[in-house]
Protein backbone atom coordinates (compact mmCIF):
# COMPACT_ATOMS: atom_id res chain seq x y z
CA UNK A 1 0.00 0.00 0.00
CA UNK A 2 1.43 3.38 -0.99
CA UNK A 3 2.11 6.13 1.49
CA UNK A 4 -0.49 8.30 -0.24
CA UNK A 5 -3.28 5.75 0.20
CA UNK A 6 -2.27 5.12 3.81
CA UNK A 7 -2.29 8.84 4.48
CA UNK A 8 -5.78 9.13 2.96
CA UNK A 9 -7.09 6.26 5.08
CA UNK A 10 -5.67 7.77 8.25
CA UNK A 11 -7.16 11.15 7.35
CA UNK A 12 -10.62 9.60 6.83
CA UNK A 13 -10.39 7.66 10.09
CA UNK A 14 -9.25 10.77 11.94
CA UNK A 15 -12.12 12.81 10.48
CA UNK A 16 -14.68 10.18 11.47
CA UNK A 17 -13.30 10.03 15.00
CA UNK A 18 -13.44 13.82 15.22
CA UNK A 19 -17.05 13.83 14.02
CA UNK A 20 -17.94 11.08 16.49
CA UNK A 21 -16.39 13.09 19.32
CA UNK A 22 -18.28 16.20 18.23
CA UNK A 23 -21.55 14.24 18.07
CA UNK A 24 -20.86 12.86 21.56
CA UNK A 25 -20.31 16.35 22.93
CA UNK A 26 -23.42 17.76 21.21
CA UNK A 27 -25.86 15.18 22.60
CA UNK A 28 -26.86 17.33 25.60
CA UNK A 29 -27.75 20.17 23.20
CA UNK A 30 -29.89 17.81 21.13
CA UNK A 31 -31.88 16.49 24.09
CA UNK A 32 -32.05 19.35 26.59
CA UNK A 33 -33.18 22.80 25.44
CA UNK A 34 -33.49 24.95 28.55
CA UNK A 35 -34.61 28.56 28.40
CA UNK A 36 -33.24 30.74 31.21
CA UNK A 37 -35.55 33.75 30.99
CA UNK A 38 -39.03 33.67 32.51
CA UNK A 39 -41.82 34.95 30.26
CA UNK A 40 -44.35 35.38 33.04
CA UNK A 41 -45.53 34.29 36.47
CA UNK A 42 -48.86 32.72 37.56
CA UNK A 43 -50.18 36.06 38.85
CA UNK A 44 -50.02 37.28 35.24
CA UNK A 45 -52.49 34.52 34.38
CA UNK A 46 -54.76 35.10 37.38
CA UNK A 47 -53.42 32.36 39.67
CA UNK A 48 -52.12 32.58 43.21
CA UNK A 49 -48.79 30.86 43.69
CA UNK A 50 -45.90 30.30 46.03
CA UNK A 51 -42.28 30.42 44.87
CA UNK A 52 -40.54 27.25 46.00
CA UNK A 53 -36.80 26.67 46.32
CA UNK A 54 -35.56 23.18 47.03
CA UNK A 55 -32.21 21.40 47.05
CA UNK A 56 -31.53 18.01 45.48
CA UNK A 57 -29.56 15.27 47.20
CA UNK A 58 -26.49 16.26 45.16
CA UNK A 59 -26.72 19.90 46.23
CA UNK A 60 -28.40 21.57 43.22
CA UNK A 61 -30.84 24.39 43.99
CA UNK A 62 -34.08 24.19 42.03
CA UNK A 63 -36.94 26.62 41.49
CA UNK A 64 -40.61 25.83 41.20
CA UNK A 65 -44.12 27.07 41.82
CA UNK A 66 -46.86 25.71 44.03
CA UNK A 67 -50.30 26.80 42.86
CA UNK A 68 -53.18 25.97 45.23
CA UNK A 69 -56.52 25.18 43.59
CA UNK A 70 -59.28 27.71 44.17
CA UNK A 71 -61.63 24.78 44.83
CA UNK A 72 -59.69 21.58 45.41
CA UNK A 73 -61.07 18.27 44.17
CA UNK A 74 -61.16 15.12 46.32
CA UNK A 75 -58.17 12.78 46.36
CA UNK A 76 -56.01 12.64 44.34
CA UNK A 77 -55.84 16.43 44.55
CA UNK A 78 -52.20 17.45 44.01
CA UNK A 79 -50.38 17.27 40.69
CA UNK A 80 -46.59 17.10 40.33
CA UNK A 81 -45.94 18.56 36.87
CA UNK A 82 -42.74 17.46 35.07
CA UNK A 83 -42.47 19.40 31.81
CA UNK A 84 -40.80 18.64 28.48
CA UNK A 85 -37.27 19.22 27.23
CA UNK A 86 -37.62 22.84 26.06
CA UNK A 87 -38.40 26.16 27.71
CA UNK A 88 -39.14 26.43 31.42
CA UNK A 89 -42.08 26.48 33.82
CA UNK A 90 -43.21 29.92 32.64
CA UNK A 91 -44.13 28.40 29.24
CA UNK A 92 -46.74 26.08 30.81
CA UNK A 93 -49.56 28.55 31.49
CA UNK A 94 -52.09 26.73 29.27
CA UNK A 95 -51.55 23.43 31.06
CA UNK A 96 -51.63 25.09 34.48
CA UNK A 97 -55.00 26.63 33.59
CA UNK A 98 -56.42 23.22 32.65
CA UNK A 99 -55.19 21.60 35.85
CA UNK A 100 -56.57 24.50 37.89
CA UNK A 101 -60.00 23.98 36.31
CA UNK A 102 -59.78 20.32 37.33
CA UNK A 103 -59.39 21.40 40.96
CA UNK A 104 -55.78 20.28 41.34
CA UNK A 105 -53.11 21.89 43.43
CA UNK A 106 -50.16 22.10 41.03
CA UNK A 107 -46.47 21.82 41.90
CA UNK A 108 -44.28 22.45 38.86
CA UNK A 109 -40.49 22.57 38.94
CA UNK A 110 -37.75 23.56 36.56
CA UNK A 111 -35.09 20.91 36.15
CA UNK A 112 -31.47 21.80 36.78
CA UNK A 113 -30.27 24.27 34.15
CA UNK A 114 -33.82 25.38 33.28
CA UNK A 115 -35.33 28.73 34.22
CA UNK A 116 -33.99 29.89 37.57
CA UNK A 117 -32.72 26.46 38.63
CA UNK A 118 -29.00 25.93 38.99
CA UNK A 119 -26.81 23.25 37.41
CA UNK A 120 -26.67 21.44 34.09
CA UNK A 121 -29.27 18.91 32.92
CA UNK A 122 -28.51 15.20 32.68
CA UNK A 123 -30.48 11.98 32.87
CA UNK A 124 -29.55 11.16 36.47
CA UNK A 125 -29.87 14.84 37.33
CA UNK A 126 -33.48 15.02 36.15
CA UNK A 127 -34.32 11.91 38.16
CA UNK A 128 -32.81 13.57 41.23
CA UNK A 129 -34.80 16.74 40.53
CA UNK A 130 -38.07 14.81 40.43
CA UNK A 131 -37.11 13.01 43.62
CA UNK A 132 -36.45 16.35 45.36
CA UNK A 133 -39.87 17.62 44.25
CA UNK A 134 -41.52 14.45 45.56
CA UNK A 135 -39.74 14.78 48.92
CA UNK A 136 -40.82 18.43 49.17
CA UNK A 137 -44.46 17.53 48.53
CA UNK A 138 -44.62 14.53 50.83
CA UNK A 139 -42.22 15.89 53.48
CA UNK A 140 -42.29 19.66 53.90
CA UNK A 141 -45.76 20.06 52.38
CA UNK A 142 -47.15 16.96 54.08
CA UNK A 143 -49.15 15.67 51.11
CA UNK A 144 -49.93 11.95 51.32
CA UNK A 145 -48.47 9.88 48.48
CA UNK A 146 -51.90 8.57 47.46
CA UNK A 147 -53.10 12.18 47.01
CA UNK A 148 -50.43 12.95 44.39
CA UNK A 149 -50.78 12.57 40.62
CA UNK A 150 -47.42 12.54 38.83
CA UNK A 151 -47.78 14.08 35.35
CA UNK A 152 -45.12 14.16 32.67
CA UNK A 153 -45.21 15.44 29.10
CA UNK A 154 -42.69 14.35 26.43
CA UNK A 155 -39.27 14.12 28.14
CA UNK A 156 -41.07 14.83 31.41
CA UNK A 157 -43.01 11.62 30.84
CA UNK A 158 -39.76 9.65 31.08
CA UNK A 159 -38.89 11.45 34.32
CA UNK A 160 -42.39 10.91 35.71
CA UNK A 161 -42.32 7.20 34.91
CA UNK A 162 -38.94 6.69 36.59
CA UNK A 163 -40.18 8.49 39.71
CA UNK A 164 -43.45 6.54 39.85
CA UNK A 165 -41.49 3.29 39.54
CA UNK A 166 -39.65 4.13 42.79
CA UNK A 167 -42.46 5.73 44.81
CA UNK A 168 -46.16 4.92 44.85
CA UNK A 169 -48.24 7.97 43.86
CA UNK A 170 -51.99 8.00 43.64
CA UNK A 171 -51.80 8.00 39.84
CA UNK A 172 -49.46 8.52 36.88
CA UNK A 173 -50.32 10.46 33.70
CA UNK A 174 -47.92 10.37 30.74
CA UNK A 175 -48.51 12.51 27.66
CA UNK A 176 -46.76 12.39 24.26
CA UNK A 177 -43.76 10.50 25.58
CA UNK A 178 -41.35 7.88 24.25
CA UNK A 179 -40.28 4.33 25.07
CA UNK A 180 -36.54 5.10 25.25
CA UNK A 181 -33.98 7.53 23.86
CA UNK A 182 -32.33 4.94 21.60
CA UNK A 183 -35.55 4.45 19.63
CA UNK A 184 -35.96 8.20 19.22
CA UNK A 185 -32.32 8.61 18.17
CA UNK A 186 -32.68 5.92 15.50
CA UNK A 187 -35.67 7.83 14.14
CA UNK A 188 -34.28 11.38 14.16
CA UNK A 189 -30.50 10.81 14.02
CA UNK A 190 -29.93 7.42 12.37
CA UNK A 191 -26.26 8.05 11.52
CA UNK A 192 -25.52 9.15 15.07
CA UNK A 193 -26.73 5.86 16.51
CA UNK A 194 -24.55 3.85 14.10
CA UNK A 195 -21.27 5.46 14.98
CA UNK A 196 -21.64 7.14 18.37
CA UNK A 197 -22.62 5.62 21.73
CA UNK A 198 -25.62 7.35 23.26
CA UNK A 199 -25.09 9.25 26.50
CA UNK A 200 -28.71 8.94 27.64
CA UNK A 201 -31.17 6.06 27.91
CA UNK A 202 -34.40 7.11 29.65
CA UNK A 203 -35.74 3.52 29.36
CA UNK A 204 -39.35 4.41 30.08
CA UNK A 205 -40.97 1.19 28.88
CA UNK A 206 -38.76 -0.82 31.23
CA UNK A 207 -39.40 1.50 34.17
CA UNK A 208 -43.13 1.56 33.48
CA UNK A 209 -43.44 -2.17 34.11
CA UNK A 210 -42.61 -1.50 37.79
CA UNK A 211 -45.24 1.20 38.38
CA UNK A 212 -47.83 0.25 40.99
CA UNK A 213 -50.59 2.84 40.52
CA UNK A 214 -53.29 3.59 37.91
CA UNK A 215 -51.70 4.80 34.67
CA UNK A 216 -53.05 7.09 31.95
CA UNK A 217 -51.22 7.28 28.61
CA UNK A 218 -52.17 10.07 26.18
CA UNK A 219 -50.81 10.34 22.64
CA UNK A 220 -51.78 11.65 19.22
CA UNK A 221 -51.42 9.85 15.86
CA UNK A 222 -50.58 13.31 14.46
CA UNK A 223 -47.49 13.65 16.66
CA UNK A 224 -44.60 14.36 14.29
CA UNK A 225 -41.88 14.20 16.95
CA UNK A 226 -42.70 11.15 19.07
CA UNK A 227 -44.50 8.52 16.97
CA UNK A 228 -47.93 7.32 18.10
CA UNK A 229 -46.47 3.80 18.29
CA UNK A 230 -44.41 4.88 21.30
CA UNK A 231 -47.57 5.76 23.20
CA UNK A 232 -49.09 2.40 22.35
CA UNK A 233 -45.92 0.58 23.42
CA UNK A 234 -45.88 2.45 26.72
CA UNK A 235 -49.49 1.48 27.28
CA UNK A 236 -48.66 -2.16 26.55
CA UNK A 237 -45.76 -2.03 29.04
CA UNK A 238 -47.86 -0.52 31.83
CA UNK A 239 -49.45 -2.90 34.34
CA UNK A 240 -53.15 -2.74 35.07
CA UNK A 241 -55.07 -0.65 35.97
CA UNK A 242 -54.47 1.61 32.98
CA UNK A 243 -56.23 3.71 30.35
CA UNK A 244 -55.25 5.06 26.94
CA UNK A 245 -56.56 8.32 25.45
CA UNK A 246 -56.04 9.18 21.80
CA UNK A 247 -55.45 12.87 21.18
CA UNK A 248 -55.41 14.89 17.97
CA UNK A 249 -52.89 17.48 16.85
CA UNK A 250 -49.14 17.85 16.99
CA UNK A 251 -46.63 17.04 19.68
CA UNK A 252 -46.64 20.45 21.36
CA UNK A 253 -50.23 21.53 20.64
CA UNK A 254 -52.13 18.25 20.87
CA UNK A 255 -53.49 18.81 24.36
CA UNK A 256 -54.98 22.14 23.27
CA UNK A 257 -56.26 20.92 19.91
CA UNK A 258 -57.91 18.00 21.72
CA UNK A 259 -60.00 20.21 23.97
CA UNK A 260 -62.56 19.71 25.49
CA UNK A 261 -61.96 15.96 25.09
CA UNK A 262 -58.53 16.28 26.70
CA UNK A 263 -59.76 17.87 29.92
CA UNK A 264 -62.76 15.55 30.10
CA UNK A 265 -60.48 12.52 29.77
CA UNK A 266 -58.24 13.77 32.58
CA UNK A 267 -61.26 14.39 34.81
CA UNK A 268 -62.64 10.92 34.11
CA UNK A 269 -59.29 9.33 34.93
CA UNK A 270 -58.96 11.29 38.18
CA UNK A 271 -62.46 10.18 39.20
CA UNK A 272 -61.80 6.56 38.23
CA UNK A 273 -61.64 4.13 41.14
CA UNK A 274 -60.33 0.89 39.63
CA UNK A 275 -60.37 -2.31 41.61
CA UNK A 276 -56.93 -3.27 42.99
CA UNK A 277 -54.99 -5.49 40.55
N, C-alpha and C positions, 0 to 999 in steps of 0.2 A: 504494500500500500504506500502510495507516495506521500511525502510530507504535506503537500497541498490538500489532499483528500483528508488526511488525519487532522489537519488544522481546521478544515471545514466541519468535520464531525464534532470536534471538541467545541467549536464555536456554537454549533446548534445545541449540543448538550448543555453548555453553559447558559445559553439564552433560555432554554426550557426550564432549567433550575431557577434562574432569576425570575421568570414569570411565575413559577410555582411558589416561590418565596413571596412575591408580591401579592399573589392571590391569597396566600395564607394570612398575610398581614391585613388584607382588606376585608376579610370575613366579618369582623365586627361592624364595619361600616355598611355592609350589605344587609345584616340582620337587625342591628339596632340603629334607630334613627331618632335620637332624642332631640327635643326642642327646648332650649333653656328659658326662653322668654314666655311669661304668662300673658295670655290674651284676654284675661278676665278673671273674676272671682264670683262665687255663687251669689253674692249680694247683687251683682249686676243682672242676674237672671231671676231675682226675686226670692232667693232661698237663704235662710239662716244657715250659718256654718261655723265650725270651730276649726282653726288652724291646729294641726297636729304635727308634732315633731317626735320622731322615735329613732332609736338606735338599734342597728342590727347586731347579731352576735359577733360579727367581725369588725364592729366599731364604725360603721358607716351611718351617717345621719340622714334620715329620710324625711320628706315633707308629704303631708296629705291633708285631706279635709274630712271632717265628720259632719254630715248633714242630717239633722234629726227630721223625721217625717212630721208634717203638720198634724196628721191623724194616722197614727201607727196601726198597721194591720196586726192580726194575731200572729202567733209563731208559725213559721219563721219570719222575723220582722226586721232583721238587720242584714244588709248586703255588703259583702267585701268585694269591691270592684277592682279587677286587675285588667288594665287596659292593654291595647295593642303596642306594636313596636315603634310607632311614630308619634311625634308630638309630646304632649304632657297632659296632666289632669285638666288643665283649663280648656282643652279642646273637646271635653266630654259633656258639654252642657245639655245636648239633646238627650243623651242617655240618662243623665241625672234627672231631667224633667220627667222622663217616663217612669223611672224607679220611684220618684217622689209621688207621682199619681197612684202608684201601686201601694202606697203607704209604707214604704221601706225606709228605715234609717240607712244612709249610705256612707260607707267609709271607703274612700278612694285614695290610693297612694301613688306617688311617682317613684318608679324604680330608681336605683342609683344611677346618677348621670342624667336623669330626666328632670326638667323643671328646676325646682330649687333644691333637689336632693343632691347630696355629694356623691363622689365616687365615679367609677366607670362600669358600665353594664357588662354582665357575663351571665352564662347559664347558671352557675352555682350562686352567683350574686343575686339574681332575680328570685331564685328559690329562697334565699335567706331573707330577702326583702318581704316576700309574702309571709314567711314565718314570723317576722317581726310584727307585721300588721295583725296577724292572727293572735299573737301573744298580747298585743295592745288591746284588742277587742275583748278577749276572754279574761285577761288579767286586769289591767288598769281600768278598763271600761266595765268589766264584770258581766259581759254578755255570755249567756250559756251557749255552748257549742251547738246544741240542737236548734237554737234560735238564729243561727247564721247561715245565710246562703252565700256560697262562694261563686262569683261570676267572673268569667274570663272571655275576652273577645280576641280572636286571632292569636298572636303570640301570648297574650294574657290567658288564653284558654289552656295552653301548655303549662303555664305557671299555676293556674288554678287547679288543674288535674293533679299535678305533682303534690300540691299542698293537701288536697282532699284525700290523696292516697296515704298521707301520713297522719292526718287528724280525722275527726269524724264530724263534719258539719251537718246541719240539718238538711242541706241539699246542695247540689252542684249544677250550675248552668254554664254550658260551653257553646260559644257562638262563633261560627266561621273560622274554625281552627283546623289544625293539621295533625296527621298521625305521628310524624317525626320530621326532623330537619333534613335528613338524607333524602327522603322522598321529594321534598320541596326543592332541594338543590338539584336533583336529577331532572326535575321539570324545568326550572328556570335557568340553571347554570350547568348544563350537561357536561361540558368540557372540564369545568372545575372539579366535578366529582370523579372524573377519570384519572386526573393527574395529581390532585391535591387532597390530602386528608382533611376531613371536616373538623373544625374546632368545637362544634356544638352538636348536640344530639336531640334534646327535648323529646324523648321517646314517649309521647303522650299515650299512644295505644297500649303500650306495656304498663304504664303507670295506672291507666284507667281501669285495668282489670282488678286492681286492688282497692278501688273505691267502695266504701260501704254505706252509701247514702243514695237517695233517689237522684237520678241523673236526667238532665234535659240537654239534648243536643239540637242546636239550630244551625241550619245551613241553607244556602241558596244554590240552585242549579246554574244561576247566572253569574256566580262568583268567578271572576277571571283571574284571581290571584291564588286562592286555595280551592282546588277542584272539589266539586260536590261529593265525589267518591271518598274524599277524606272524612267528611262528615258522616257518611254511611259506615265507613270502617270504624270510626270512633264509636258510633252507636253499637255496632256489632261487638266491639271489645268491652263495652260497659256491662257490668252485671245488672240483673234486675234489682229493684224496679227502675224503669227508664222510659223515657218518651223521646220521640223525634218530631221536630217541627220543620217543615219545608218553608223557607222564605222565598221572596222574589228580590231581584235587584242585585247590584254589584257588591263586592266585598266590603266596601266602606259605607255604602248607603243602604244596604239591604234591610237593616232594621227599621229605617225610616220609610222606605218604599213599601214595606210589608205592613205598615199601619193601616187599620187598627188591629189586624190579625196578630201582629207581633205582640202587642201589649196584652191582648186577650189570651194569647197562648201562655205568656208568662204568668198571668193571674190564675189561669186554670191549673198550671203546674204548682204554683205556690199553695193553692187550696187543696191540691191532691193529697189524699191520705192513703197511700198504698199499703197493703198488708205486708208485714215483714217477710223477707225472702226465706 
